[in-house]
Amino acid sequence: MVIAEDSVLLREGLTRLLTDLGHEVVAGVGDGKALVRTVAGLAEVGGLPDVVVADVRMPPTHTDEGVRAAVRLRKEHPGLGVLVLSQYVEERYATDLLADGSTRGIGYLLKDRVADVREFVEAVVRVASGGTALDPEVVAQLLGRSRKQDVLAGLTPREREVLTLMAEGRTNAAIARRLVVSDGAVEKHVSSIFQKLGLPPGDGNHRRVLAVLKYLNS
């Protein structure tokens, strides 16, 4: 893992947290340019990290350096997982990150989620493994502003709940626990969602992400 965060305290805290839990943090940097250089250098020696955890806002302007670096890294290294952290829900930055239509290894979380250590680490690991980790508040805003409400209208209220939890990157078992229903009930809802969204059988995890990105990238 590589961590990009201009706050030395937070950067060192994340490094210590992840290291103590058995993950290898190979570098920590404080700005977007250093992040791009570091990942490029690691890639040159065959050491491309599994995931980059980056703050959206970093020096010198503290606007969008982090997310721009993340978008660039995704283009240069398609297999690289990218998890960005933001203080607030900033839809434009989330949309920029998802704009290339990629469906794997993407995460966008509010920094408040870092306080829940288990949830944060699970999100990092999920993104590193090619999954998604989208903050519930980000999902709610992006789905709410989707221009494909006519398609969403075909989903039942329960299917919308399931779709939202899928967007956060949760497994069927996790969704079942959250909604207090059986795993089988969730599987039926997920299958119905895939059918209504016109997603053919194939890689189940791939379809899960497409079910959400179909809207977020519209």
N, C-alpha and C positions, 0 to 999 in steps of 0.2 A: 504494500500500500504506500501511497504518497499522500501527504496531507499538506494542503495549501491554505494557510490562515494567517492573516497579518497580526493577530493578537498572539503574542508569544505565549501568554498564560494558557489560552485555549488550545493552541497548537500542541504545547507540551502536555497538556492534560489529556487530549485525545490520543496522543502518541503513547502515553503511559497506560491509559485505559485499554487500548487495543493490544498493546504489547503484553500487558498482564494477563490478557485473556487468550494468549497464544498466537496472536497475529503478528506478522512482520511488517514493521513500518520502515521502509528503506530510505525515506527522505522526508524532510519537512521544510517548506518554503513559505515566504511571506508575501509574494506577489504573483500576478498572472504570468509575467514574462519568465520568471524563475521557474514556474511550474512547467511551462512548455519546454524550456531548456532542459530541465531535469528529466522529464519523461523521454525526450528525444535522446538524451545521453544514455539512459537506461536501455532504451530500445536498440541503440547501436551495438550494445554489448550483449544483446539477447536477454535483457532483464526487464522487459516491459512489465510494469506492475499489473496486478489483477484489477485494481480499482484506485481511483483518485477521489479523495474527499476534499472539496474546495469550497471556500466561502464565495458567495456571489460578488460581494463588494470588497475590493482590495486596492492597495496603492497602485498608481499615484492619485487617482481621482476619487477612489472609493465609490464608484458607480457600478459598472458592469464588467470590470476587468476579469473577475473570476469566471463568470459564466461565458464570456467571450473566449477565454482560454480553454474552458471545458468544451465548447462547441468546436474549436479548432482541433483539439486533441481527438475528439470523436471522428473528425474527418480524416485526420492523419493516421489514426490507429483505431479502426472500426471495432476491434475486439476488446478495447479498453473500457472497463466499467467506470462510470462517472456519477458521483453522488455530490450534489451541490447543497450547501446550507445557506439559508437566508433568514434574516431577522424578521421579515414580514412576508406576506403573500404578495409576490410581484409577478403577475400573470405574464407580462411580456417576456421576462427572463425564462420562465418555465416553458413558454411557447417557443422561444429561441432554441432551447435545449432539445425540444422535441421536433423541431421544424424539419429535420432531415428524414423524418419518417422511420427512423430506426426503432426497433421494437425490443431491444435487449440491452441490459446493463445500464439502465438510466434511473437516477434517483433525484428527488427534489424534496428536501425536508426543511421545516422551520427549525431554527436553533433550539427552540424549547424542547424539541424531541430528544435532544442530546441528554437532557436531564433524566429521561427514562433509559437507563443504561442498556437494559435487555433489548428494548425495542430498537434503539439506535444501532447496536452491534448486529442485531438480526438484519436490519436494513442494509448495513455495509456488506455483510456476507452475501445477502441476496443479490445485490447489485454486482458484486464481484463474480457471482456465479451466473450472471447473464439475466437476472430477473429485474423487477422494477420495485421502486419504493417511492411512491408519491404521497406527499402529505395529505391527510384528509381535507384540510382547508383548501389546499391547491386544487385537489380533485373537484371539490364542491364548486369552486368558482369557475374552473375551466369547463366542467360539464354543464354548469348553469348557463354559460354563455355560448355553448355550442350552437352552430347554425343548423344542426341536423336534429332538431327537436321532433321533426316528423317521424324519424326513425325511433327515437327514444320513446315517443308516444306509444309505440307498440309494445313496450315493456310494462309488466305489471309493477305496482309499487314495491313488491318484494324483490323482483328482479332488478329494479333500480338500486335497491339497497345492496344486493349481492354484487352488482356491477361496480358500485362505488368502493366496496371493500376489495374487490379484485384489483381495482386501479391502485389501491394502496400497496398491492403486492402480497396480500394475504392468501394463504393456502385455503383449500376447501375446509379443512379441519378447523382452521382459525376462524373462518367465516361462520361455521356451524356453532362454535363456542360463543362468538359475539352475538349471533342472532338467537341463540338457545334453540337450535333445531338439530335434526340428525344430519350426519354426513351425507346420507342418501338424498335428503331433501335438497341440500345445497347442490349436489351433483345434477339433480334434475333441473334446478334453476339455471345452472351454468350451461347445460346442454340446450335449454330453451333460448337462452341469450344468444348463444352461438348461432342457432338456427334463425332467429329473428334478425340477426345482424348479417346474415348471409356469409358466415364464415365456415368453409367446408372442413370436413374431418382432416386431421393431420397432427402436427405437433401440438399437443394440448397446451403447453406453456406458451407457445408462440401465439396461439389463438386467444389466450387469456389477455395478453398484452394488446393484440390487435383490436380486441373488443373495446378497449379504452382509447387507444390511440386513433381509432377510426374517427373519434370525435375531437380529441385534443389537437389533432393535426388538420382539422377541417377549416 
